[in-house]
């Protein structure tokens, strides 16, 4: 009898914990530290605070939400910087560590390796089913719209003819973030 009550209490706290998690905690459950920072980059790009051009980020304004991860991303790119440099710098920051602490306490992540537990997967699936999460939290930067690049001439130069055929057509296989070429 006591064990059944304990199990029902644990389920209740896991269900209640979903309301206490923000989008970055869900991003941690969906893809770890990297997804948290990628989500912050996409959110700031959507807000118009960052501009993403090819593989570089440039700050254009101030953070409106005041979230610690977003502030860390903005601090990492005071001028134009490569996106991967920004991500690598913020992934191990204390702000991302703070995001991981709450899901660990709630039993949604393992303590040692910070892997998603069964309870964490269930909570993430429930949040996705409700539709309350932005697409970039679930799928990462692959949800960013593809911007058309510069127009290229149909005529290939003599150097290109000497090098041989071009690579296969883009678009086959999974989409990659725009900053990973």
C-alpha positions in Angstrom: 0.0 0.0 0.0 2.8 2.5 0.9 4.7 1.7 -2.3 1.6 2.4 -4.4 1.1 5.8 -2.7 4.7 6.7 -3.3 4.4 5.8 -7.0 1.3 7.9 -7.4 2.9 10.8 -5.6 6.0 10.6 -7.9 3.8 10.6 -11.0 1.9 13.6 -9.7 5.1 15.6 -9.1 6.4 14.8 -12.6 3.1 16.0 -14.1 3.2 19.1 -12.0 6.8 19.8 -12.8 5.9 20.4 -16.5 4.1 23.6 -15.6 7.3 24.8 -13.8 9.6 24.2 -16.7 10.4 27.0 -19.2 11.2 26.5 -22.9 14.9 26.2 -22.3 14.4 23.3 -19.8 12.3 21.6 -22.4 15.1 22.3 -24.9 17.5 20.6 -22.5 15.2 17.5 -22.4 14.9 17.5 -26.2 18.6 17.9 -27.1 20.9 18.7 -24.2 23.1 21.7 -23.7 23.6 22.3 -27.4 19.8 22.6 -28.0 19.5 25.1 -25.2 22.0 27.4 -26.8 20.6 26.9 -30.3 17.1 27.6 -29.0 18.4 30.9 -27.5 20.0 31.8 -30.8 16.8 31.1 -32.7 14.6 33.0 -30.2 16.9 36.0 -30.3 16.9 35.9 -34.1 13.1 35.8 -34.1 13.0 38.8 -31.7 15.2 40.7 -34.1 17.9 41.1 -31.4 20.4 39.0 -33.4 21.0 38.9 -37.1 22.1 35.6 -38.7 24.0 35.9 -41.9 25.4 32.7 -43.3 27.6 31.4 -40.5 27.9 34.6 -38.4 25.8 36.3 -35.7 25.6 40.0 -35.1 23.8 41.7 -32.2 21.5 44.5 -33.1 19.7 45.3 -29.9 19.2 44.4 -26.3 17.5 41.3 -24.8 13.9 41.9 -24.0 13.2 38.8 -21.9 16.2 38.9 -19.6 16.7 35.2 -19.6 20.2 34.2 -18.4 20.9 32.0 -21.5 19.8 34.7 -23.8 22.0 37.2 -22.0 25.0 34.8 -22.2 24.5 34.5 -26.0 24.3 38.3 -26.4 27.5 38.7 -24.3 29.2 36.1 -26.4 28.7 38.0 -29.6 29.3 41.8 -29.0 30.3 42.0 -32.6 29.9 39.7 -35.6 31.1 36.2 -34.6 30.8 32.7 -36.0 27.7 31.0 -34.7 29.6 27.8 -33.7 32.0 29.9 -31.6 29.1 31.5 -29.8 27.5 28.1 -29.2 30.7 26.5 -28.0 31.3 29.4 -25.6 27.8 29.4 -24.0 27.3 25.6 -23.8 29.5 25.3 -20.7 28.4 28.5 -19.1 26.8 28.7 -15.6 23.5 29.8 -17.1 23.1 26.5 -18.9 24.2 24.7 -15.7 21.4 26.5 -13.9 18.9 25.3 -16.4 20.0 21.7 -15.9 19.6 21.8 -12.1 15.8 21.9 -12.0 15.1 18.9 -14.3 17.8 16.9 -12.4 16.0 17.7 -9.1 12.7 16.7 -10.5 14.1 13.4 -11.8 13.7 14.3 -15.5 17.5 14.1 -16.1 20.0 11.7 -14.6 22.3 13.3 -12.1 25.6 12.1 -13.3 25.5 12.3 -17.1 22.4 14.5 -17.5 20.6 12.1 -19.7 16.8 12.2 -20.1 15.0 9.8 -17.9 11.8 7.9 -18.8 9.9 10.5 -16.8 11.6 13.3 -18.7 10.7 11.7 -22.1 7.1 11.3 -21.0 6.9 14.9 -20.0 8.5 16.1 -23.2 6.1 14.0 -25.3 3.2 15.5 -23.3 4.4 19.0 -23.8 4.8 18.4 -27.6 1.3 16.9 -27.8 -0.1 20.0 -26.2 1.6 22.1 -28.8 2.9 24.8 -26.4 6.5 24.5 -27.4 8.1 26.4 -30.3 9.3 24.2 -33.1 12.9 25.1 -32.6 12.8 23.7 -29.0 11.8 20.3 -30.3 13.7 20.1 -33.6 16.5 22.6 -33.2 17.7 25.2 -35.8 16.5 23.0 -38.7 13.2 24.8 -38.3 14.7 28.1 -39.4 13.5 29.2 -42.9 16.0 28.8 -45.7 16.9 32.2 -47.0 17.8 32.4 -50.7 21.5 32.8 -51.2 23.2 35.0 -53.8 22.2 34.3 -57.4 24.7 32.1 -59.2 25.4 32.0 -62.9 24.4 28.9 -64.8 27.6 29.2 -66.7 30.4 27.3 -65.0 33.9 28.7 -65.1 36.8 26.8 -66.6 38.2 26.1 -63.1 34.9 24.4 -62.2 35.0 22.3 -65.3 38.5 21.1 -64.5 37.5 20.2 -60.9 34.7 17.8 -62.1 31.1 17.4 -61.3 29.4 19.3 -58.5 28.3 17.8 -55.2 24.9 16.1 -55.1 21.8 18.2 -55.0 21.2 19.9 -51.6 18.1 18.9 -49.8 18.6 15.2 -49.7 18.8 13.9 -46.1 18.2 15.8 -42.9 18.4 19.6 -42.8 21.3 21.0 -41.1 21.5 24.3 -39.2 22.3 27.2 -41.5 25.6 27.8 -39.7 26.9 24.3 -40.2 28.1 24.0 -43.8 
